[in-house]
Amino acid sequence: MAGITERNQQKLDLANAGFSLRYIDEWQPKATLYRHKPSYAADGTVSEGIGTVAAGVPGNPDYVLRKARIGLFPWAPSESCTCQWCVARKDEVGTVAETGEGAADQESVDCQECGETVYALTKAGALSRLRVHMKTH
């Protein structure tokens, strides 16, 4: 059994990984985790892609925290996810859009103040990026 100091450290680590602070007190015995980072085989091919489900894994906070460090979370990857892998993937899409490669299948929004064009996969994503861009003015 973990002491109060260890529990508080786990709560802090879980909060930094994007979990609710209540998770350590209300965890379920089994959990379903989703990949936010692809898993690669020894030959370099993707063995498990983003969004792959790992069902029936232990739900205790210590185990889930270890898996969160390698990109497995109990919520599915999405546009609103703030984990480091989803944020990096969003940034890659922005980089590709800025170079003009693959921009045909993306949505775009123009900034009214500076005229810069912001790209994303969806219109809602483009508007979200525009809001972040507007904060830099």
SETIBA-288692 format. One line per 5 residues: their letters; for each residue y, z, x of C-alpha. Coordinates in Angstrom, 2 decimals. Layout:
residues N
a) Y,Z,X; ...;
end
This chain:
residues 137
magit) 0.00,0.00,0.00; 3.42,-0.94,1.32; 6.10,1.67,1.87; 9.58,1.50,0.36; 11.05,-0.05,3.52;
ernqq) 8.43,-2.82,3.55; 8.91,-3.45,-0.20; 12.68,-3.73,0.25; 12.21,-6.14,3.16; 9.81,-8.23,1.04;
kldla) 12.35,-8.28,-1.80; 15.03,-9.45,0.61; 12.76,-12.14,2.09; 11.72,-13.33,-1.38; 15.35,-13.45,-2.52;
nagfs) 16.28,-15.50,0.56; 13.44,-17.91,-0.27; 14.79,-18.39,-3.83; 12.70,-15.88,-5.79; 13.92,-13.35,-8.33;
lryid) 14.32,-9.82,-6.99; 12.01,-8.62,-9.77; 9.10,-10.75,-8.49; 7.72,-8.01,-6.22; 7.50,-5.56,-9.14;
ewqpk) 6.19,-7.97,-11.81; 3.90,-10.36,-9.91; 0.89,-11.86,-11.61; -2.62,-11.59,-10.09; -2.95,-15.40,-9.90;
atlyr) -0.24,-18.01,-9.46; 0.21,-21.77,-9.47; 2.17,-23.08,-6.50; 3.82,-26.50,-6.11; 4.36,-28.32,-2.82;
hkpsy) 7.99,-28.93,-1.94; 7.01,-30.30,1.47; 4.23,-32.85,2.02; 1.07,-31.80,3.84; -0.14,-34.11,6.60;
aadgt) -3.65,-34.84,7.89; -4.45,-34.88,11.61; -3.95,-38.67,11.77; -0.41,-38.37,10.37; -1.09,-39.57,6.83;
vsegi) 0.09,-37.54,3.84; -2.87,-35.57,2.52; -0.99,-33.76,-0.28; 2.32,-35.08,-1.53; 5.37,-33.36,-2.94;
gtvaa) 4.66,-31.82,-6.36; 0.94,-31.33,-5.70; -0.39,-28.25,-7.51; -2.34,-25.39,-5.91; -3.70,-23.47,-8.90;
gvpgn) -5.31,-20.04,-8.98; -3.96,-18.73,-5.69; -3.22,-15.02,-5.20; 0.10,-14.03,-6.73; 0.86,-10.96,-4.64;
pdyvl) 4.31,-11.06,-3.03; 3.05,-10.98,0.56; 0.87,-14.07,0.05; 3.50,-15.98,-1.95; 6.15,-15.21,0.68;
rkari) 3.89,-16.61,3.45; 3.31,-19.77,1.39; 7.04,-20.11,0.61; 7.69,-20.36,4.34; 5.54,-23.51,4.46;
glfpw) 6.95,-25.13,1.31; 4.82,-23.82,-1.58; 6.69,-22.26,-4.51; 5.75,-21.22,-8.09; 8.27,-23.71,-9.53;
apses) 8.05,-27.49,-9.42; 10.38,-29.42,-7.09; 13.44,-30.76,-8.90; 17.03,-31.93,-8.44; 18.26,-28.36,-8.98;
ctcqw) 15.87,-26.77,-6.46; 17.68,-25.18,-3.52; 14.76,-24.76,-1.10; 15.30,-26.22,2.37; 12.90,-29.14,1.79;
cvark) 14.42,-30.27,-1.53; 17.94,-29.96,-0.09; 16.91,-32.00,2.97; 15.34,-34.64,0.72; 18.55,-34.86,-1.33;
devgt) 20.54,-35.25,1.90; 18.21,-38.05,3.05; 18.82,-39.90,-0.22; 22.56,-39.51,0.34; 22.24,-40.81,3.90;
vaetg) 20.25,-43.84,2.77; 22.80,-44.51,0.03; 25.71,-44.23,2.42; 24.18,-46.83,4.72; 23.72,-49.17,1.77;
egaad) 19.94,-49.39,2.10; 18.17,-48.84,-1.22; 21.43,-48.28,-3.06; 20.49,-50.81,-5.75; 18.05,-48.40,-7.44;
qesvd) 20.48,-45.44,-7.33; 23.29,-44.27,-9.56; 26.82,-44.01,-8.19; 30.07,-42.28,-9.13; 33.51,-42.87,-7.57;
cqecg) 35.76,-39.97,-6.61; 39.06,-40.21,-8.51; 41.03,-38.55,-5.70; 39.88,-40.38,-2.58; 37.88,-43.34,-3.95;
etvya) 34.67,-42.46,-2.05; 31.45,-43.50,-3.79; 28.76,-40.82,-4.22; 25.12,-41.88,-4.73; 22.04,-40.14,-6.19;
ltkag) 18.80,-41.05,-7.91; 20.12,-40.17,-11.38; 23.53,-40.15,-13.03; 23.36,-36.35,-13.40; 22.55,-36.07,-9.68;
alsrl) 25.49,-38.30,-8.79; 27.82,-36.16,-10.92; 26.47,-33.02,-9.24; 27.12,-34.52,-5.80; 30.61,-35.51,-6.95;
rvhmk) 31.34,-31.88,-7.92; 30.29,-30.75,-4.43; 32.35,-33.55,-2.87; 35.42,-32.57,-4.91; 35.31,-29.05,-3.40;
th) 36.01,-30.57,0.04; 39.42,-31.90,-1.04;
end
